[in-house]
Amino acid sequence: MVDKVWSDDTATQLEATVQFRKLLSDGKNSTMIKIIRADVLPRFAEFLSRQRPPQLQMEAAWVLTNIAASDYTLLVAECGAVPRLVELLESPDANIRHQATWALGNIAADMPSCRETVLDHGAVTPLLAQFKEDMKVSVLRTATWALSNLCFGKLPAEIQVKPILEIISLLIHSADEKILADACWALYYICDGVEGGIQDALDAGVCPQLVKLLMHASANILLPVITSLARISAGDDTQVQVIVEQGILPCLAQLLARNYPKIIKKQACLIVSNITAGSKDQIQAVIDADVMNHVIVLLKTSETDLKKEAAWAISNAASGGSSDQIQYLVSRGCLEPLCNVLKYQDVDLVYTCLEGLQNILVEGEIGKQGNESVMNPYAQFILENGGLDNLEELQDFDNDAVYKLAMTLLERYWDEEVSDDANLPASKDGSAENVETVPEDAAAQPPVPAPSADGTE
């Protein structure tokens, strides 16, 4: 077979190439190794440029496609096949174009260096041209998948993303789930790996359809959709406002309330966290859509990694919220689970949580203005439910900013209690207490401070 491949007779070359292609169909790694050791890959790459007969181009591309799908993709990328495969994207034969697309998609999917090789040889423009033709669904699937592989990672600055997004904005309306999923992943890659990619995606008008797809029945679609929206929600306030205005929040409320996979709910909480990190108007929009209720439930009941995402959302809202918004959060029972977050070792999360608690405590002080003999109701609740212990433990936290903010809160709101504790002899098991707590059902949540005499919340 090797001798036939190197023959000068075209018919013999084609016969041998077909035989190699059939050998590869067994899927055995040992067969792949034997073919690679035969050093015939450069010959198959050469056949890609043979226009007569076109079947030789087709079979050679098929062989290289199968090898590129193995652990030996790099050998295909380095044998001279890539520029020829890119040329075949403009072949008059639709089957050859399809096979070349498949081969390039396999090469691009392997590793960054292989993907860069495909991009460096200008594959994007002829690949996009494929979408302007009437294609079978199977061919469109391959082309969309290949495009998604090319978009993965950081695209070179010379690659124009707007033509790619024009195609993606059409593909995300497809009824085919495979096409839809790969198109949404491609969109996420652009938003994540291209400078200005989020704004480019917004300009391409993808948001209305993305938000609509949040209600798709398939988790295979929902994951790339919500991941793309999470990336967009990490943009500036103006960009975030676009997805808010498109109606993302009622969709998130449904996702958080239903039995979706944890990874979906984590992405939903991430979006809420990004929105609540914005303006008070955006925080209010989250509250009005009844999203925060579901987030607080997750903070109380879910697994640790999902609790962390929920804690970010609530901490951001508490840190930047208005008086009314903070009172809403407290009335929904956010204080106790927020205090439990202080046990985590995530520096940024703990600090943001402390900022949220600080803002809540400030509102508690405003609520008791004119009655200095009364303890801050929020501070009282934290004390009665063990939150003070968590705060005191932060004195040993290995971060100066966390330590300083924790000490500020302790000294400002619990100075007397901390001093009393310091004078008490500790029991051998460290369980000495000097505060009599109320029953759990009576201390479920702190009272919301009433407005002061001048109407200040």
PyMOL commands that set and color helices and strands:
alter all, ss='L'
color gray80, all
select helices_A, chain A and resi 2-5+10-24+29-37+41-47+54-68+73-78+81-88+94-110+112-120+124-130+137-151+161-171+177-193+197-203+207-213+219-232+237-245+248-257+262-276+280-288+291-301+304-320+323-331+335-341+347-367+377-384+387-396+400-413+415-423+440-443
alter helices_A, ss='H'
color red, helices_A
deselect
rebuild
show_as cartoon
